[in-house]
């Protein structure tokens, strides 16, 4: 991937695949890697501008 490239903080990334098929283990592992790489803090632990959790 692009190791020297940084995304703006509010960038969204979508994994799109057919919903009527089972997700292959390779695709699931890739999606999990993306989540770990781009969302290190779970959404419920991120503070908003007001200092509270969403």
Secondary structure, DSSP 8 states (H G I E B T S, - for coil): --TT----TT--------TTS---HHHHHHHHHHHHHH--S-GGG-B-TTSSB-
